[in-house]
Amino acid sequence: MENDITLKELNSKLVEIQARMEEKHDLEERLDHTRRRLGYENARLPELESQHQQLIRYVQALERPSLISLLYSLLGRKERKLYLTRKKANSAHVRFLQCRQNIRAIHQELEDIEGRLKICEDPEKEYQQILEYKEDLILRAEDERTAQLNRLYEALRNETFRIEKYKHILQVGQSALQGLWQAVRELEDADRTWEAFGDGLMVKAARRDRLNEAWAKVREAEPAVSRFQRQLAELEPETGEEEREAIYSFLHIVQPLVRNLNTHHITQGVIEQSLQRCLAAYPQLEQVLSRLAQSLASAQREFDFLLEEKKRFLESNS
């Protein structure tokens, strides 16, 4: 009963803090909006000042002996033009002064908002502390609410495990993808080397050295590909239909490729066969990685949903 009363009191405190959080959020929005207004007025001020100065210079040109003054005098429109230009200059000056006044007022408003935000405590931190305290009380209550919370913990642990597993296997897969790409390049080069040389003893020796060098680099892809192959085989039973199909297609291609990469008897047939299998495995591997990335995103969304559900559970329980 004591815990129930405490939870009710904590719920009242949460409501109070939520109101402060909303107030802080409103102040932050006002601050952002006011800063944008200040930026707009600051950009206008030099333009308005320039317009006013141009009109003043035009008035002065009309007032003193000048070509423009003479022209309007000959047309009989000097006084009218001078009157209208002075009026425009006065209006421009008013707009300039108003903009400058706006900037002062906005600076004052900013100081006020920033001051109110400074004296605000951190309601989010306090809110989280109360939720953690409620969580501890519910766990110690050992009732149905405790069981519900433990089920949420279990679901969160499962999703955390899924996320870490997908992150790890994607990292291994990226290494395998890079290794396969390097293998394709080396095998293509070695294949061209085989065809380019003739049949002399020196040529054959050079060809053999180049093939051995290429094969040594190609075999560097084997550990990453084999590791990814094993992890995919373990993961396959847990996956959805589309993901499972992509994994199966990749494994079907890569298993004989791994056997080829482990061979020590290098022939033209091995080179050509390995090249074709690498070329076939590469797009399949890309597809598998794409499916795994989608699964990772799905697991992350589920984890975020469970966190929100846990928060709602703690907020609502009294």
PyMOL commands that set and color helices and strands:
alter all, ss='L'
color gray80, all
select helices_A, chain A and resi 2-63+67-75+78-119+123-141+144-196+201-218+221-238+241-261+268-316
alter helices_A, ss='H'
color red, helices_A
deselect
rebuild
show_as cartoon
